[in-house]
Amino acid sequence: DTTPPVTGATVDGTKNSDGAYVGSAKVTVNAADEGGSGVAGVEYSLDAGPYLAYTDPVIVDRVGRHTVAYRASDQAGNTSEPLTVSFSVVAGQVPPPPCPEYDERQTVIVGTVDSGVPNRVTNNRCRINEMIEDEKEWTSQALFLKHVREVMDGLLDEGVVDKREYRAINKAAKQSKIGLPGQTEGYRTILDGTQDSFAKWEQVGGGSFGLNPDGSITSSTSTPGMGMLWFPERKYGDFSLKLQWRDDAAGTTNTNGGVFVRFPQVHDHPEESRPEWVAIKYGHEVQVFDSPTGDMYKTGSLYGFDRVGLAGAGVTEKGTWNDYEIRVVDQHYSVYRNGVLINEFDNFGGQTFYPERSDDPGTDGRRFASGYIGLQVHSTSDVVSYRDVRIKDL
């Protein structure tokens, strides 16, 4: 017998109109050995994880895009080439996993250090990065490294990571310098999914947002107009702002949204009576727009000033959560999408808004040392969701 087994896989579950599985998907792998020695075993890998023994159908209930690889061996020692099946899962009635943080980035990044290890789903439905609490306050590096080791010990025992990956993540944790003097302060969550947190934000202009059972907020499909949900509790100077956003526009269209930063108090402004337009004209909007057509400013653009094309926007499949980090230090802006730097912008004076608006002050009217944070709603058709908004002073 020199012929490897023949394998196949089926995916079952309830699909929505876009072909995504609602709540969960069940992957069934089958194998047959035509060489005569018989199938010895079947293995599968979820989202680039280590191969595990396949004994029962694999249930995948984590929202997002997933790939299952599978292979089989026979009694004569022949192993089939891995095949894959990919699919998407969208939210259903399954409650979200109890993850300390949300993190959909492709690899495990500790602080700012990329370990190169795939950020795969673990047995408790959280991704690896979501179990490593690198955004909280750590009073010493020793305590943080102990936390990472404890997380990784459990994942190694469960077969989620192998020994090489275990070492790589622990090494990245040490290189991150989290817990050392000057790096003990963590992120403060300003939108945590609770009603109390949501109530601290204020809607101005048109549109609106609603709080969902899973803690995210989604823009309204019935309240017309363009507006902004802003956080009026305090201004921020130099900061790192992190959040997640998702394109929930209907059909094949893409949402148009954005994050406003460094704008002044929106009420009773001496030159602009519309509160939402204070942010538009006197702050910077970091664009959210993955459409191949329409507006020239794609995701990551500093709207009106620094354009990112679609090829550089790090586009992901519509309906999946994206990590966004906006860093502002002095007048330098950096935009990260899913851990990848997609734009940098220097807000020096004399730059004009494009396409030109007669009443726009250009960068000369946007060079504030501090300002507020806001989330844009563009229209009833530009449905966008946000969650887990947190910020750290730099």
CORKAUR-V150808 format. One record per helix or strand of 2 or more residues. SS is the DSSP state (hx for helix, st for strand). FROM is the first residue (numbers start at 1). TO is the last residue. Records with the same first field share a line. If there is no record, write none. Layout:
SS: FROM-TO, FROM-TO
This chain:
st: 6-12, 21-22, 25-32, 39-46, 52-53, 58-60, 64-74, 83-90, 107-110, 113-118, 188-191, 201-205, 209-211, 217-219, 227-236, 239-247, 257-263, 284-288, 322-329, 332-337, 340-346, 371-377, 384-393
hx: 128-131, 141-158, 163-175, 195-198, 275-282, 310-312, 362-365
